Amino acid sequence: MTAVLPRIDETAVRDALGSVIDPELDEAITDLGFVRSVQVSGADVEVHLRLPTSFCAPNFAWLMVSDARDAVRAVPGTGRVVIELDDHHDSDLINRGLAADADYRGTFGHEAEDSLDELRATFHRKAHTAAMERALTSWVRADPSRTEDGVAAVRLCDLPAGRETESLLSRRAALGLPLGPTSPVLLGPDGTPPAPEQVALTFRKARSVRVSVDGNAHFCRGLLTTRYPGSETDQVFRPSIDSALPLEVLK
């Protein structure tokens, strides 16, 4: 008896692509509008990706397109999978490498670093720091009696269910950080709770990381819509919490 394979459709492919996170901007490539097109023919899939500029860093681009290839290939029932990056100065090189199932070094040769593992780990740490700050800032703003002085006492079980908490938990899991309900939310760069005298500084540094990540994401969205008019309809903007805090001018 012949096994019946699951039917592949565009929705399944886009759902898979939604799991691919831009390494620098910490958002799904589907939310950022980086998926230009998806074509499904039987079990075969062809996806075209785009970036805000033609000169985005090749190592970042490689992480995105190779992750997209792996995500689509993991969809049950897929046959031939083609992922192509359009309009990048290294598009031809990257697309040939993908087609040949080469890795980063096999594609870029002597121009490539020994490994992208450390680069990926760096972005995972930044993503965790930004998610941690968002969760803690939301916790403070949810109750007028709370202040930033109390963030060191917040545990994972104190956070409300929702997108920000889910994001934080997934990023902790990626780094192998504690996920127990009584685990402290605020962690230093080494993955341990900061000393009492370092709490305020740790939180301020986390905020600077989050502002940088969010700022880059907003900037890249704008560049994408300038480069590809109409691409804004493919973008999903995440709610910003920046406007809830007044700007304090020190004299």
Buried (B, 14 or more C-beta within 10 A) or exposed (E): EEEEEEEBBEEBBBEBBBBBBBBBBBBBBBBBBBBBEBEBEEBEBBBBBBBBEEEBEBBBBBBBBBBBBBBBBEBEEBEEBBBBBBBBEBBEBBBEBBEEEBBBBEBBEEEBEEEBEEBBEEBBBBBBBBBBBBBBBBBBEEEEEEEBEBBBEBEBEBBEEEEBBEBBBBBBEBEEBEEEEEBBBBBBEEEEBBEEEBBBEBBEBBBEBBEEBBEBBBEBBEBBBEBBEEBBEBBEEBEEBEEEEEEEEEE
